Amino acid sequence: MSDSTAEAVICGAGIAGVAAAYYLAKKGLKNIVLVEQGDPLSLTSDKSTEAYRNWWPGPDGHMIALMNRSIELLEAIAQESSNRIHLNRRGYLYATADASKIPMLAEAALDAAQKGAGALRVHSHSQSSYQPSPAQGFDPGLEGADLMTNPALIRRHFPYLTRGTQAVLHVRRAGWLSAQQLGMYLLEKAREHGVRLVRGEVVGVETMGGTVQSVEVAREEGSTETLETSIFVNAAGPMQKQVGRMLGVELPVFAERHLKMSFSDNLGVVPREAPMLIWMDEVELPWSLEERLLLAEDESARRLLQKFPAGVHGRPDGLGDSSTLIVLYNHHTEPVEPTFPIPQDPHYADIALRGLSVMVPGLQRYFEKAPRPWIDGGYYLKTQENRPLIGPLRVRGAYLVGALSGFGVMAACAAGELLAAHVTGAALPSYAPAFLFSRYQNPAYQALLQNWGDTSQL
């Protein structure tokens, strides 16, 4: 084949596009072109917590099945690469100071267990068989979840949490990894199989008789080239809606802006071996009386006195002597149009630090003089029910792997594998229909959407 011909063209070299290229190459496709305007993996792939979990609500077990498969693939990559991707299994720790939420936590854990996430273990006494997660490694070990409702037990294992903590739920098949290292590993392996990376922007997709014929790419130097192909994959991350319109397809997705803060926890407030920490309660940011009076007088800052929603979360980051702490508090979830560079919130560092300090009071030591924070962010592209879109579109030869809203890193491997199965006609897993674009044409599914319930961003 010439450089102007490709067996498949993939728009976007974020984690979803790179994974799609890797698994298509493993399925035997020989001439795959990845088109990316900027640097691979630089737009949104590393802008989340870079974490993973098999912990998802219903109404069925398809998301749990997808994530269980993706975690299997991540573990295989960690094994074959001597854990280059820094995979761990520290878990997610959901915590609350509201004892009335304990039944809800237990019910959610039992429901997840029935759907394949693993068994629930309840620890209501100070003498318990609870096993902490290891700081390093990804040994499968425990699955499921551990629910602690004994304050003395909670204090013994998590002394840095606020003394008002009434319960914690430790989800065990969960942790984090390096999104950049995962993406580079997949990209390197894909290129070994002949995948080509082309710098440019997809500006058009030509069809004939409802079938993909070619893809128009605007190159960095200003020229435009035509890549003849019969397979086009939309993996354009936050720009998927616009790329879908090139095919005459309106995707049922919207974008949310999400920011992330990191700073040096040089006082060691959060232990380096801590799990992902998630606060399940609403938050009033802690301010002194003098600060509250000043904020009340400032119209642009008055919102900092309001109640903020549940969900502030954070984790240690880095190996060795690293002291980095990552904090995310995405309290604005209204749909937005993606623009770059991403707009910043001048108050985000205060909101994130003070929000997490409600869960971890030791962080209040940074209020007066916090280390300089680093803030970046990206866009989560979501469907209404917060499930991905993976599979064929109405145009023959056109496929989509996207709407990986904040879970792209953890889902990328299984999503890429599933996309490759669709493209090559291989056997599909039982969860495949749950992520098809065509599900929205089903009246029963439309009815289900009206009462979906928890969409579980965390």
C-alpha positions in Angstrom: 0.0 0.0 0.0 1.1 3.6 -0.7 1.3 6.3 1.9 -2.0 7.7 0.5 -3.8 4.4 1.2 -4.7 2.9 4.6 -6.6 -0.2 5.8 -8.0 2.0 8.6 -7.7 5.6 9.7 -8.2 6.6 13.3 -9.0 10.2 14.2 -7.4 11.0 17.5 -4.3 9.6 19.3 -5.5 9.9 22.8 -5.8 6.8 25.0 -8.9 5.6 23.1 -7.4 6.0 19.7 -4.0 4.5 20.6 -5.7 1.5 22.2 -7.9 1.1 19.1 -4.8 1.1 16.9 -3.1 -1.4 19.2 -5.9 -3.9 19.2 -6.7 -3.5 15.5 -3.0 -4.2 14.8 -3.2 -7.3 17.1 -6.2 -8.5 15.0 -4.1 -8.4 11.9 -4.8 -5.1 10.2 -1.6 -4.1 8.4 -1.8 -0.4 7.5 -3.3 1.7 10.2 -3.0 5.5 10.3 -3.4 7.4 13.5 -4.2 11.1 12.8 -3.4 13.5 15.6 -3.2 17.3 15.5 -1.0 17.7 18.6 1.2 15.4 20.6 -0.3 11.9 21.3 -2.0 11.5 24.7 -1.7 15.2 25.5 -5.2 16.6 25.2 -7.3 14.9 27.9 -5.8 11.4 28.5 -3.8 12.4 31.5 -6.1 15.0 32.9 -8.1 12.7 35.2 -7.1 10.8 38.3 -5.6 8.1 36.1 -7.4 5.6 38.2 -9.5 2.5 37.6 -12.3 0.6 39.3 -14.7 -2.2 38.7 -17.3 -0.4 40.8 -20.3 0.7 38.8 -24.1 1.0 39.5 -26.8 -0.7 37.4 -29.3 -1.0 36.0 -27.3 -4.0 34.7 -23.8 -5.4 35.0 -22.4 -4.4 31.6 -20.2 -1.6 32.9 -18.7 -3.9 35.6 -18.1 -6.6 32.9 -16.4 -4.1 30.6 -14.2 -2.8 33.4 -13.4 -6.3 34.7 -12.1 -7.1 31.2 -10.2 -3.9 31.0 -8.5 -4.5 34.3 -7.5 -8.0 33.2 -5.9 -6.5 30.1 -4.2 -3.8 32.3 -2.8 -6.5 34.6 -1.5 -8.5 31.6 0.3 -5.3 30.2 1.7 -4.7 33.7 3.1 -8.2 33.8 4.6 -8.2 30.4 6.2 -4.8 30.8 7.6 -5.3 34.3 4.9 -2.9 35.5 6.1 0.0 33.4 2.6 1.5 33.7 2.9 1.7 37.6 -0.3 -0.2 38.2 -1.4 -0.6 41.8 -4.3 -2.0 43.7 -4.8 0.4 46.6 -8.5 0.7 46.0 -11.0 3.5 46.3 -12.0 4.6 49.8 -15.5 6.2 50.0 -16.0 7.9 53.3 -18.9 9.7 55.0 -19.7 11.5 58.3 -23.4 10.8 57.8 -24.4 7.5 59.5 -27.7 7.5 57.6 -25.7 6.7 54.5 -24.5 3.3 55.8 -27.5 1.4 54.5 -27.1 3.0 51.1 -23.4 2.0 51.0 -24.2 -1.6 52.0 -27.0 -1.8 49.4 -24.8 -0.4 46.6 -22.0 -2.9 47.5 -24.4 -5.9 47.5 -25.9 -4.8 44.2 -22.4 -4.5 42.7 -21.5 -7.9 44.1 -24.5 -9.5 42.4 -23.4 -7.9 39.1 -19.8 -9.2 39.3 -17.7 -6.7 41.3 -16.9 -9.1 44.1 -18.2 -9.9 47.6 -19.0 -7.4 50.3 -17.3 -7.8 53.7 -18.8 -5.9 56.7 -16.6 -4.8 59.6 -18.7 -3.5 62.5 -16.4 -4.4 65.4 -12.9 -3.1 66.4 -11.5 -6.6 66.1 -11.8 -7.4 62.5 -10.2 -9.4 59.6 -9.9 -6.3 57.4 -6.7 -6.4 55.3 -5.1 -3.1 54.2 -4.1 -2.8 50.5 -0.4 -3.0 49.7 1.2 0.2 48.7 2.8 -1.3 45.6 2.0 -4.0 43.1 -1.2 -5.2 41.4 -1.6 -8.7 42.9 -5.3 -9.6 42.4 -5.7 -10.4 46.1 -9.0 -9.2 47.4 -11.9 -8.2 45.2 -15.3 -6.7 46.2 -15.5 -4.2 49.0 -15.0 -3.8 52.7 -17.5 -1.7 54.7 -16.3 -0.4 58.0 -18.8 1.1 60.4 -16.7 1.0 63.6 -15.1 4.4 64.4 -12.2 2.8 66.3 -11.4 0.5 63.4 -11.6 3.4 61.0 -9.2 5.5 63.1 -6.8 2.6 63.4 -6.4 2.1 59.6 -7.2 5.7 58.4 -6.1 8.0 61.2 -5.8 11.0 58.9 -9.6 11.1 58.2 -11.8 13.5 60.1 -12.8 12.1 63.5 -16.4 12.5 62.4 -16.1 9.8 59.8 -18.9 7.2 60.5 -18.2 4.7 57.7 -15.8 3.9 54.9 -16.3 1.6 52.0 -13.0 0.3 50.6 -13.5 -0.9 47.0 -10.7 -3.3 46.3 -10.4 -4.0 42.6 -9.4 -0.5 42.0 -6.3 1.8 42.1 -4.4 3.9 39.6 -1.6 3.8 37.0 0.3 6.1 34.7 -1.9 7.0 31.8 1.1 8.4 29.9 3.1 5.2 30.3 0.1 3.1 29.3 -0.5 5.2 26.2 3.1 5.2 25.2 3.4 1.4 25.7 0.4 0.8 23.5 1.6 3.3 20.9 5.1 1.8 20.8 3.7 -1.7 20.3 1.2 -0.5 17.7 4.0 1.2 15.7 6.0 -2.1 15.9 3.0 -3.6 14.0 3.2 -0.9 11.4 0.8 1.7 12.7 1.7 5.2 11.4 1.2 8.4 13.2 0.3 11.4 11.0 0.4 14.9 12.3 -2.6 16.7 11.1 -6.4 17.4 11.5 -9.2 15.3 10.0 -11.2 17.9 8.1 -13.5 15.6 6.1 -14.7 12.0 5.5 -15.8 11.2 1.9 -18.5 8.6 1.4 -20.1 7.0 -1.6 -23.3 5.0 -1.4 -23.3 5.3 2.4 -19.8 3.8 2.6 -16.5 5.3 3.7 -14.2 6.0 0.8 -11.5 8.4 2.1 -10.4 10.8 4.8 -9.2 14.3 4.2 -6.3 15.4 6.5 -5.0 19.0 6.8 -1.3 18.7 7.6 0.8 20.9 9.9 2.6 22.6 7.0 -0.7 23.7 5.4 -1.2 21.0 2.7 -4.2 18.6 2.5 -3.9 15.0 1.7 -6.4 12.3 0.9 -6.1 8.9 2.6 -8.1 6.3 0.8 -9.6 3.8 3.3 -12.7 1.8 3.9 -12.5 2.0 7.7 -12.7 5.2 9.7 -12.7 5.3 13.5 -13.8 8.4 15.4 -11.7 8.5 18.5 -11.5 12.3 18.7 -12.1 12.6 22.4 -13.8 15.9 23.3 -14.1 16.7 19.5 -16.1 13.6 18.7 -19.3 15.4 18.1 -17.8 17.6 15.5 -16.1 14.7 13.8 -19.4 12.8 13.8 -21.0 15.6 11.9 -18.5 15.0 9.0 -20.4 11.7 8.5 -23.8 13.2 8.9 -24.1 11.6 12.3 -25.3 13.6 15.4 -23.8 11.9 18.4 -25.9 12.0 21.7 -23.0 13.4 23.7 -22.0 16.6 25.6 -18.8 17.9 27.2 -18.1 18.9 30.8 -15.0 20.8 31.9 -13.0 19.1 34.6 -10.0 20.5 36.3 -7.2 18.8 38.4 -4.9 20.3 41.0 -1.6 18.8 42.2 0.8 20.2 44.8 3.6 19.0 47.1 2.3 17.6 50.3 5.6 18.3 51.9 4.2 18.0 55.4 3.1 14.4 54.7 -0.5 14.9 55.6 -1.7 12.1 53.3 0.4 9.0 53.7 2.1 7.9 50.5 0.4 4.4 50.8 -3.1 5.9 51.0 -5.9 4.7 48.6 -7.9 7.0 46.5 -9.9 9.2 49.0 -13.5 10.2 48.1 -15.8 12.2 50.4 -19.4 11.3 50.0 -20.9 14.3 51.8 -21.8 17.9 50.8 -19.1 20.4 51.8 -19.0 23.8 53.3 -15.6 25.2 52.7 -13.8 26.0 56.0 -13.2 29.8 56.2 -12.4 31.9 59.2 -15.0 34.5 60.2 -12.8 37.3 58.8 -12.5 35.4 55.5 -16.2 34.8 55.3 -17.0 38.5 55.7 -14.5 39.4 53.0 -15.9 36.8 50.6 -19.4 37.9 51.2 -18.5 41.4 50.1 -16.9 40.2 46.8 -19.5 39.3 44.2 -17.1 37.2 42.2 -16.1 35.2 45.2 -19.4 34.9 47.1 -20.1 31.5 45.6 -17.2 30.1 47.8 -19.6 30.4 50.8 -22.2 28.1 49.3 -22.5 24.4 49.9 -20.6 22.3 47.4 -21.7 18.9 46.2 -20.3 15.5 47.3 -17.4 14.0 45.5 -14.2 15.8 46.3 -11.4 13.3 45.9 -7.6 12.9 45.8 -4.7 10.6 46.0 -0.9 10.5 46.3 1.0 10.5 43.1 4.5 9.5 42.1 7.1 7.0 43.2 10.1 7.1 45.4 10.6 10.5 47.1 7.6 12.1 45.4 5.3 14.2 47.7 2.7 15.1 45.1 -0.9 15.0 46.1 -3.6 15.2 43.4 -7.0 16.7 44.2 -10.1 16.9 42.0 -13.3 18.6 42.8 -15.5 19.0 39.8 -18.5 20.8 41.2 -19.5 22.4 37.8 -21.0 19.8 35.5 -23.0 21.9 33.1 -22.5 21.1 29.4 -20.0 23.4 27.6 -18.4 23.7 24.2 -14.8 22.5 24.3 -12.3 25.3 23.8 -8.5 25.2 24.0 -6.6 26.2 26.0 -9.1 25.2 28.6 -10.6 28.1 30.7 -9.3 28.2 34.3 -11.2 28.9 37.5 -9.2 31.4 39.6 -10.6 29.9 42.8 -10.2 26.2 41.9 -7.1 25.6 44.1 -8.9 27.0 47.2 -12.0 25.0 46.5 -10.1 21.7 45.9 -7.8 22.1 48.9 -10.4 23.3 51.4 -12.9 20.8 50.1 -10.6 17.8 50.7 -9.6 19.3 54.0 -13.1 18.5 55.3 -12.2 14.8 54.8 -8.6 15.2 55.8 -8.3 18.0 58.4 -4.5 17.9 58.4 -4.6 19.7 55.0 -5.7 22.8 56.9 -2.1 23.3 57.7 -1.7 24.5 54.1 -4.3 27.2 54.3 -1.9 30.0 55.2 0.9 29.0 52.9 0.2 26.2 50.5 2.9 25.1 48.0 2.4 26.5 44.5 -0.3 24.3 42.9 -0.3 23.0 39.4 -3.7 23.1 37.7 -4.6 21.6 34.4 -7.7 20.0 33.0 -9.7 18.6 30.1 -13.2 17.8 28.9 -15.2 14.7 29.7 -17.4 13.7 26.8 -20.5 12.0 28.1 -23.7 10.3 27.1 -26.8 11.0 29.2 -26.4 7.7 31.1 -22.6 8.0 31.2 -21.9 4.9 29.2 -19.4 4.8 26.3 -20.2 4.5 22.6 -18.2 1.6 21.0 -19.0 0.1 17.6 -20.3 0.8 14.1 -22.2 3.9 13.0 -24.9 4.1 10.3 -22.3 4.8 7.6 -20.7 1.5 6.5 -17.0 1.4 7.5 -17.4 4.1 10.1 -16.9 3.3 13.8 -16.8 5.1 17.1 -14.9 4.6 20.3 -15.8 7.4 22.7 -17.9 9.1 25.3 -15.3 7.6 27.8 -16.3 10.3 30.3 -13.5 10.4 32.8 -13.0 6.7 32.6 -11.0 6.6 29.4 -7.8 5.4 31.0 -9.4 2.5 32.9 -11.7 1.5 30.0 -9.3 2.0 27.0 -8.0 -1.5 26.7 -11.4 -3.2 26.8 -12.9 -0.5 24.6 -10.0 -0.9 22.0 -10.4 -4.6 22.1 -14.2 -4.4 21.6 -13.8 -1.9 18.8 -11.4 -4.2 17.0 -13.8 -7.1 17.3 -16.5 -5.0 15.7 -14.2 -4.0 12.8 -12.9 -7.4 12.1 -16.1 -9.4 12.6 -14.7 -11.3 15.6 -16.9 -12.8 18.3 -18.3 -10.1 20.5 -18.6 -10.3 24.3 -22.0 -10.3 26.0 -21.6 -6.6 27.0 -21.1 -5.4 23.4 -24.8 -4.4 22.7 -24.9 -2.1 25.8 -22.4 0.3 24.2 -23.7 0.4 20.6 -24.7 3.8 19.1 -27.9 2.0 17.8 -29.1 1.5 21.4 -30.8 4.9 21.2 -33.1 3.7 18.5 -34.6 1.1 20.8 -37.9 2.4 22.4 -37.3 0.2 25.5 -33.9 1.7 26.0 -35.3 5.2 25.6 -37.8 4.4 28.3 -35.1 3.1 30.6 -33.2 6.3 30.2 -36.0 8.3 31.8 -35.4 6.5 35.1 -31.7 5.6 34.9 -30.6 6.6 38.4 -27.0 6.9 39.4 -24.6 7.5 36.5 -21.5 7.1 38.7 -18.8 9.6 37.7 -16.9 8.2 40.8 
